[in-house]
Amino acid sequence: MIVEMDRGASEEQIQAVVSRAESYHFGVQLNRGTDKVVVAILGGDTSRVSTEVFAVLPGVASVTRIMRPYKLASREFHSRPSLVDVGGVVVGGERLVMIAGPCAVESREQLEQTADYVLSAGARIVRGGAYKPRTSPFSFQGLGDEGLDLLAELRSTRRVPVTSEIMDAYQLDAMVDAVDLLQVGARNMQNFTLLRAVGQSGKPCLLKRGLAATVTEWLQAADYLLASGGQVIMCERGIRTFEDSTRFTLDLSSVAVIKQNSHLPVIVDPSHAAGHHRLVPSLARAAVAAGADGLIVEVHPDPQNALSDSLQSLDFPSFGHLMQELDAIAKVLGRSF
């Protein structure tokens, strides 16, 4: 349930609500806004306690039960859209954010060449996989620690935020010093141990939707990160359906659902959904029109020879042209890149 405090409620009154919740062995999460405090009372059995036990406390304005299975990600807990700061780049505001770069870091030259181009074309965060989860154990798995070092070097020399996927909690110590945004991939969306660790890391998380996850399950995964103190950017990357003309089916309706029911920013990954570079621009344009807060796109200087996801990676001219189209669409909606 959600306890909304009066404007100007004292710290003593807030702590009284916290103490009462803890007396029932419930979890507590505070949302301190500019003018009031909202207290989330968390637990699988909060229904056994009447809302009145909190409503009678001094300084309490209202008490509301959240019937949704996700709590901290809901608009009842946080009515205004959340803004997530990624190394100085704000995701979720009026300005859309393009995250672009190679699927996998292959070399210093490849990473720097790609980063320089996408940044000049309007991207604001550079992506690059150091550790690559691949369906086949015989596929290129990334450069590992060497790739992470190259990302850290790029971040320092170009003064640009970078993002990369984390596959296991043991990688956390190295990654928090090298990247600004930790990606949790579709296969790890319900790796709850990893989610808790990332949430406690102090770095924001880009949470990709699982291959067969509902929006509700996706938002419940976000709650794991939020409950651990993390910040979350949702990423729609397509789900597995009976349709086989694309790699995955891009569910753009999820953008609207997230916007209506959650305060979290949501971006779209058209590259993984499309599976083919010719389809990426159409899906990207549709994502912006649907209200996404940004995109994450794979770009490579020589896609035909890319070691990972070559077919869905854009070359430089295609990406530059796409950015011009996206900016025009965004302006119609009162936004920009």
N, C-alpha and C positions, 0 to 999 in steps of 0.2 A: 504493500500500500504506500501511498504518497502523502506525506505530511507537509503541508505548505504553511510556513511560518508567517506571522504578521510582519509587515515592513517595520524595521527597527527592533525586531525581537532581540532580546539580549542573549549573550553567549550562555548565560546560566539557563535561560529558558530552552535554548537549543539542546544543551547537554541533558536537560531533564527528559526531553523526548528520546534522546539517544539512550540514556540510562534505562528508561522504561522498556524500550525495544530490546535491549540486551538482557533485561530481566526475564524476557520470554525466550531467550536464546536465539533471537533473530539477528541477521546481519544488518548493517547500517551503511548507507552511502550518502554523503552530504553533497549537495549542489549549491554552492554559494554564488548567487547571482549578484548583479550590481545593486539591486534594491531589496532583495529578499533571499531567504534560504529555504531550500526544499530538501526534506529528509526522506530518502527511500528506505522503507522497511522491507527487508529481503528475507525470504524463507519459503520453503515449499508448503508450509502449513500455517501461513499468516491468517487464513480464513477462520481459524479456531479462536481468534481474538477479535472482539468487537472494535470498530473504529472509534467508539466512544472513549476507550481507555486512553487514547491519544488526544481526542478532540477536547477533553476537559482540561488539558494542561494549559497553563498560562502561556500566551504568545502564539498559540496555534490558531491559524486562520481557517484551515479546512483539512479534512482527511478524505482521501479518495482511494478506493481499491483499484488496482490495475488488474484487469481480467486477462490481459495478454500474457502469454508464457514468457515473453521477454520484458524486462523491467527497465533497466538503466538505459536501454536503447530507445525506449518509447518516448513519444512526445508528452505523455503525462508527466514524466520525470523532468523533461527539459523541453519546454514549449518552443523555444527559439532554435533555429538551425545552428548547429555547432560549427565552429571554425577550427580547422586543424592546421597548426603551423609546422611546416616541413622545412627546416633549415632556412627560415625566413620567407618561404613561399606559403601563402595562405590558401588552403583548399576548402571550398564551401562558400566562398564569398561571391560577389558580383562578377569577378574576373575568373574565367575558366582556366584550368591548368592542364597543359599538355605534358605528359611524361613520355619520353621517347628515348630510344637507344637500341642496341643489339639485344637479341634474346640471350646470348651468352657472350661473355667477355672472352675474346680469342687472343688478343695481343694488345700491347700498348698503342700501336699505330691504329689498329681497327677501332679501339675505344675512343681515342682522342679525335680521330677523323670524324667519326659518327657524332660525337658529342659537340664538336665545333659546328657541324652543319645543323643539327637539330636545334641548337640554341640560337643560331643565327636566323632560323626560320620561325622561331617563336616558342619553342619548347622551353619549359622553366625548370624541369627536373629531369635528370638523366637516369635511365634504367640500364641495368646490365647484370646478367646472371653469373655469379661466381660459382655457386653450387647449383647444379641442374638436376631436378628430378625427372628422369626419363622412364618411359614405359618399358623400354628394353634395357637390360643391363649392359648391352654391347654398344649402345649409343654414346655419343660424347657427353660426359658428365660435368663439363665445365673445368676451369683451371683451378678451382678450389681456392686455397689460401693465396695463391699467386694472383688470381683474378680479383680477390678482395683487396689486395695491396694496390692493384692498378686502379680500382675504384676510389680508394682512399687518396691516392696520388692525384687523380683527376679532380676530386672534390677540393683538394687543397690548391692545386695550381689554377683551376678554372673558377674557383670560388662559386661552385654550383652544388645544390643538393643532389644526392644520388640515392638510388633505391635498389635493393637486391633481395632475393628470396632467401629466407631462413628455413632450413629443413629440419633442424634438430636443436634442442635447447643448448646442447654443448657448444654450438657455434656462436652463441649469444655474446660471450665476452669479447670475441674478436670483432663481431659485426657492429656492436654499439659504438665502437671507436672509428668505424670506417664508413658507415652509411647514416643517412638522415631519416630514412623510412624503411621499416622492415616489412617485407611482403610475406604473408602466409598464403601459400598456394591452395588451389582447390582441393588437392588430396589431403591437406592438413587442416582443413576448415574445422574439423571436429577432433583435432589432436589437442585435447583440453590441457594436458601438461604443458605443451608448447605455448598455447594461448595464455596461460597464466604467467609463464616466464616472460613472454613478450610484453604482456601488460605491465609487469613490474620493472621492465627495463628502462623506462623513461623515454623510449623512442615511440613515435606514433606507428601505427600498424595499418598496412593496406591489406584488408581481409577479402580474399577472393571467394566467390560463391562455389560451393562444392558441386561436383558433376551432377548429382541427383538430389541436391538439397532444396527444400522449399524456402521461400523468403523468411518464414517464421523461424525455421531451423538456423538459417544464416544469421538472423538478428539475435537468436539465443547464443550463437557462437560469439557475436560481438559483445554480449553481456559478460562473457568470461573475461574478455580483455578489459572492459570498463570496470568490472568489479575488482580487478587487480590494479586499477589506477591508470590504465592506458587510455590513449586516444585512438579513434578508429576512423578509417576511411573505407567504406564499402566498395567492392569492385565486382560488377557484373561481368562475367566472362563467358557466358553461355552454359547451357545445361544439355545433358544427353537425352535425346528423344528418339523416336522412330525415324526421324528425317536424317537422310545420309548425304544430301547434296552439299552440306556444309560440315565443317569439323564438329561444331556444336550448334545448338539452336540458341541464338541470342535473344534472351527474354527482356526486351526493353520495357515491358509492362512493370518489371520489378523496380525500375527507376521511379515510376510514378507511385508505386506502393510504398517504397522506402520514404519518399518525400512526404507522403500523407501520414504515415504512421511512426516515423522515426525522425530524430533531429540530426542524424549522422549524415555527413556528405557522402555522395555516391558517384563513382566514376565508372567508365565502361572500357572494356578491353575488346575491341573489334578484331584484333589480330588472331587471338586464339579461337574466337567464335567462328570467324570466316574460314580460316584454314587456307586461304588463297589470297594473294596480294591484290587481285583484281576486285575482290569483294570488300576489302577493308574500307575503302573510301565511302562506299554507300552506307555501310553500317556505322561508320564514324559520324557521318552527317546526320543520320537518323538519331543517334545517341544524343547529339547536341540539341536537336529539335525536341527530343523527349524530356529534356531538362537536366541532363547529367551535369555534374560539376566539373567534369574534365574527362580526359581519355588517357589510356596508356597504350602506346603503339610501338610495334617492333620495326626498327629501321636498321639497314645494314648497307655499307658502302658497295658490297658485291654480293647480293642475295643468292645468286646462283652457286656461290662457293661457301655460303655460310655453313658452319658446323652444326647449327641447331635451327630448326624452324625456317628453313630457307624459302619454302614456298609461300609463307604468309608474311614475309618481311618486305617492307617497302624500300625502294631505292631512294636516293636523295631527291631527284626531280619529282617523283611521285609524292613524297612527303611535303616538299615545298608547295606544290600545287594544292594539296589537301589542306594545308594550314590556311591558305588564302580563302578557300571555300568555307572552311569552318568558321573563320572570323566573320565572314559575311552573314552566315546563318545566326551566329551568336548575337550580332548587332541587331538583328530583327527582333530578338527576344530581350533586348536591353542589356546584353552582356557582351563580353569581349574576351579575347585570348591575350 
